[in-house]
Amino acid sequence: MLGDRIKKARKIKKLTQKQLAELIGAKHSSVSDWENNLHRPDINTIPKICEALNVKGSWLLEEEETHKNGFDIGDYLTANVYDLPEEARKEIDNFIEFIKLKYKKD
């Protein structure tokens, strides 16, 4: 769920709910409500959350998709890619674009 992903990404970034709230201009109680799946952030707040947590909106908003063995690729990438320095993330993004072009179906 959305709240679970916000919480997971926030913890990876080592932010408190209060710190996240300050970064995005929200109330601490709002972040708590989102993480507990009591409410959802409004559409204008989603990009702010993504920027503060260095996650893509598609990851934050997508439904849970796990593989047969229970491995969630989104969680893996969030934990292992978005915690890297900005320069390393850019290199990974460039590599992904290279692979997309290489295997592009004509």
N, C-alpha and C positions, 0 to 999 in steps of 0.2 A: 504494500500500500504506500501511498505518497508519504504519509507521515513517517513510516518506517525508513524510507529512503532518505528523507531529510535528516532524520536522527543519525542514520548510519554515516552519511556524508559529513555531517557536523562533527561527529566524534572522530572521524578520520582526520579532519582538519584541526582537531584538538581545540574546538571552540565550545564555550558554554552556550546555553540557550540565550542568556542575556547578551553575550558578545555577538551572536548571530543577529539578534534583534536590533542591536545598535548598528551593525553593519548595513542592514537593509531598511532601517527606519521604521521598525515595527515594535510592538510591545512584547515584553518577555512572555506574557501570558498567551499571546497569539502563537508564538513559536511552540510553547508547551501544548496548546490545543491542537496544532497541526500534527505534532509528533505523536500525540495520543489519538489521532484520527477522529477528533471531535469536530474539527472544522477544517476546511481547505483554504489555502491562501488564495487571494483573488488573482485574476489573470495578470494584473500589472505587477504583482509581487513575485511571480514565478521567475522572471528573468533576473531579478535582484538576488533571489536565493541561489540561482544557478551560478551567477557571477561570484557571489561571496563564498560558495562552496566548491567552485571550480568543477562543476558537473554540467553535463549537457541536459537541456530540457527534455530531450527524448528519453534519456535514462531516468530522469526524475519522474516523468509522467507515465512511462510505459507500465503495462501490467507485468506482474511477475512472470518471468519465463525461465523455467529451469530445465536443464537437460535430464535425461533419464537417470543419471547418477546423482541428481540433486544439486549439481554445480550451477551456480548462477553467474553467467559471464559478465553481466552488468556489475555485480558486486565485486567480482575479481578485478575488473578494470578500474572501478572506483578506488578500490583499496590499493592497487598496485601502480596505477598510472597517474591519477590525479593528485597523489601525494608527492609526486616527483617535482623537481624544480621546473619552472616555466620553460627553460631552454630544452630540457629533456622531453617534455610533453610536445613541444613543437616538432622535434625530431621524429617522434612517434607518429604525429599527425602527417608529417611529410611522407613517412614510410607507408602509411596506410593509403595515402593518395597515389603513391607509386604503384602499390599492389593493385589498387582499383583499376588504374590505367592499363597495367600489364595484363590483367585478366578480364578486361572489358569485352563484353560480347558485342560483336558487330551486327 
